[in-house]
């Protein structure tokens, strides 16, 4: 993980955040480390938080979340509804 990878992911996230937030089920967008098998890796990614993970076949094409944007991988994480206290 390099500082330049983090900065690039943050820039890409800023450019595409509103587009991702308009997709069904998406509740938040951030930058973090990809999680595989419950363990964080050292791969910087855009983390897209969703209420519930839904099979792609059940989503409209416009609501599908891409595997990557501008060469930054995307990790879809089920978080449920996020509420401010």
C-alpha positions as CSV (number, residue, x, y, z in Angstrom):
1,X,0.0,0.0,0.0
2,X,1.5,3.3,-1.0
3,X,0.5,6.9,-0.3
4,X,0.1,7.5,-4.1
5,X,-2.4,4.5,-4.3
6,X,-4.4,6.0,-1.4
7,X,-4.4,9.5,-3.0
8,X,-5.4,8.1,-6.4
9,X,-8.3,6.1,-4.8
10,X,-9.5,9.2,-2.9
11,X,-9.5,11.3,-6.1
12,X,-11.4,8.6,-8.0
13,X,-13.9,8.2,-5.1
14,X,-14.5,12.0,-5.1
15,X,-15.2,12.0,-8.9
16,X,-17.6,9.0,-8.7
17,X,-19.2,9.2,-5.2
18,X,-22.5,10.8,-6.1
19,X,-22.9,8.3,-9.0
20,X,-22.4,5.4,-6.7
21,X,-24.7,6.8,-4.0
22,X,-27.5,7.0,-6.5
23,X,-27.5,3.2,-7.0
24,X,-30.1,1.2,-5.2
25,X,-29.1,-0.2,-1.8
26,X,-25.9,1.9,-1.5
27,X,-25.6,3.7,1.8
28,X,-22.0,5.0,1.9
29,X,-18.8,5.2,-0.2
30,X,-15.3,5.4,1.2
31,X,-11.6,4.5,0.7
32,X,-10.1,1.6,2.6
33,X,-8.4,-1.8,2.4
34,X,-10.1,-4.7,0.5
35,X,-11.4,-7.4,2.8
36,X,-11.2,-11.1,1.7
37,X,-12.5,-13.9,3.8
38,X,-13.0,-11.5,6.7
39,X,-9.4,-10.3,6.7
40,X,-8.1,-7.0,5.5
41,X,-5.6,-7.1,2.7
42,X,-3.1,-4.4,1.8
43,X,-5.0,-3.6,-1.4
44,X,-6.4,0.0,-1.4
45,X,-9.9,0.1,-2.8
46,X,-13.1,2.1,-2.9
47,X,-15.4,0.6,-0.3
48,X,-19.1,0.7,-1.3
49,X,-21.4,0.0,1.7
50,X,-24.8,-1.5,0.9
51,X,-27.8,-2.3,3.1
52,X,-27.8,-5.9,1.9
53,X,-25.8,-7.7,-0.7
54,X,-28.1,-8.7,-3.6
55,X,-27.3,-11.1,-6.5
56,X,-26.5,-9.1,-9.7
57,X,-29.4,-10.8,-11.5
58,X,-31.8,-9.1,-9.1
59,X,-30.5,-5.6,-9.8
60,X,-31.3,-3.2,-12.7
61,X,-28.3,-2.7,-15.0
62,X,-28.0,0.9,-13.8
63,X,-27.7,-0.3,-10.2
64,X,-24.8,-2.8,-10.8
65,X,-21.6,-1.7,-9.0
66,X,-18.6,-2.2,-11.2
67,X,-15.6,-4.3,-10.1
68,X,-13.4,-1.2,-10.5
69,X,-13.4,2.4,-11.6
70,X,-10.4,4.1,-13.2
71,X,-8.3,1.0,-12.2
72,X,-9.2,1.3,-8.5
73,X,-10.9,-1.9,-7.3
74,X,-14.2,-1.8,-5.6
75,X,-15.1,-3.8,-2.5
76,X,-18.9,-4.1,-1.8
77,X,-19.5,-4.5,2.0
78,X,-22.9,-5.2,3.6
79,X,-23.3,-2.8,6.5
80,X,-27.0,-2.4,6.9
81,X,-28.6,1.0,7.3
82,X,-26.3,3.7,8.6
83,X,-27.9,6.1,11.1
84,X,-26.4,9.2,12.7
85,X,-26.8,9.4,16.5
